[in-house]
């Protein structure tokens, strides 16, 4: 104690420890700032053919989805997320952030010149990986009118911005092979030869698990895009089904309607289990607090499927523009960052590209046109700039088996939906769109909505017909 009052005491003896302490505090603070600013991992899972009625947390009662319900309970569940009515239409929008009227070529094809969120996330400093369904290179079988102009003209999965890939349907449709039992999988430049007796989704989850394990301690974070094949037809047994292993059940003939819808509940349950495996792997690898997981649907449920819900019976609407074909689940989980709850903001498939980029701390440059609007602020508990409307340009032609469709365009908000034909519907009161509101019947509210949504339609260019 006398040291501080001793006449021969040197000030540098005291100053040096204080300076050291200050330096340590600054360094620690910088470390905390760097950790706080660390780019999170992002996993985007997209189910194939499942509307909101397929999940218990959205009111569905026909199937068991405990893992997705848990994901929703731990994160944010969006009640007004929409997709295009068919898969290619949604996938192109999802990966490019552009509506179909701006970059559509034909069904089952992605413009090889397009810039996908795989490319964007690589530029943002991410390791990138994709596993699951591709079907964006060549769709028309030989002999289909005009196929010679379109075969092999889309983007290859190996050129879509992903460092590693494990994909089904990477070339011509007639060569795609099975996606479930004994799947045909093109993985990192070669076809797998070890898939006999195995199940596609199992192999893709193992691929993703291995990828996360190998990259969990990298300086760079990872972006994993998992476009599932479940629960798309053919309706066949899963490894949990009692009929698993019966050849005629596993591989129904190509010229049939695609198996038996009695297996659909098993397929939804397995979809749920698979999502749970991905989530468990993230948690077990110690990545839970630094990984955003998104689950989304690419379109409504198959029309052959009838589901029960707490609000009535729903017939699958895949392929059509009504709610049953476009209203899909969206769940986001990121513990410590996303507050658990429900969000009713409008979301569509173009919004994912800017959202995952914002999650990476990046944004699309002002001189690059996209239609998507980031919902990252909402995930972080902020108001953000929610959409006032969702636009849909839907025309899956040209393409094999797509001549039965015609072009439909609509703009909608949370209450009203206006088609290019002029038909206006009050969707909450008329989910099946059975009673259009005529101009003569307009209330002040519907008249204002008609004018507002017509302005959206008028602002969206109409491409030349195919």
CORUR-V557250 format. One line per field, one symbol per residue. ss: DSSP state (h for helix, s for strand, l for the rest). psi: psi as a letter, one per 20 degrees, with the letter a starting at -180 (. if undefined). A space follows every 50 residues. Layout:
BEGIN
ss->???
psi->???
END
This chain:
BEGIN
ss->lhhhhlllllhhhhhhhhhhhhhhhhhhhhhhhhhhllllssssssslll lhhhlhhhlslllllhhhhhhhhhlsssssssllllhhhhhhhhhhlllh hhhlllllllslllllhhhhhhhlllssssssslllllllllllllhhhl lllsllhhhllllsssssllllhhhlllllsllllssllsslllllllsh hhhhhhhhhhhhhhhllllllsssssslllllllslllllllllllhhhh llllllllslhhhhhhhhhhhhhhhhhhhhhhhhlllhhhssssssslll lllllssssllsssslllllllhhhhssssssslllllllssssssslll hhhhhhhhhllllllllllllllllhhhhllllllllllsssssllllll lllllllssssslllssssllllssshhhlllllllllhhhllhhhhhhh hhhhhhhhhlllllll
psi->highjphjpphhhhhghgggggghgggghhghghghippqqpoopoqomo rhiiphijiqiirplhhhhgghhibpppilpqrrirgggghggghijqqh ihkpfrqjpppiiqoriggghghjkqqqqqpcpelkgogpqqippihhii pjiapqhijjjphqqoqqmicqgijhaqieplqopooliqpqjkipjrpg hghhhhggggghghjhjqhqrqoppnnrhqlqqqorqriiqhjpioghhh mqqhjajlbpihighhhghhggggghggghggghjkjgikppppprqhar qqiippqqrijrpppqjpiqjrhhiiorqppppnpigpppappjqpprhi ihghghghhijrrpqhjppriqppjgghhjjrgbmqqirpqooonjrqqp jjiiqrpppqqqbigqpprhiippqnghimhjlinqorhhiprhghgggg gghhhgghioqorqq.
END
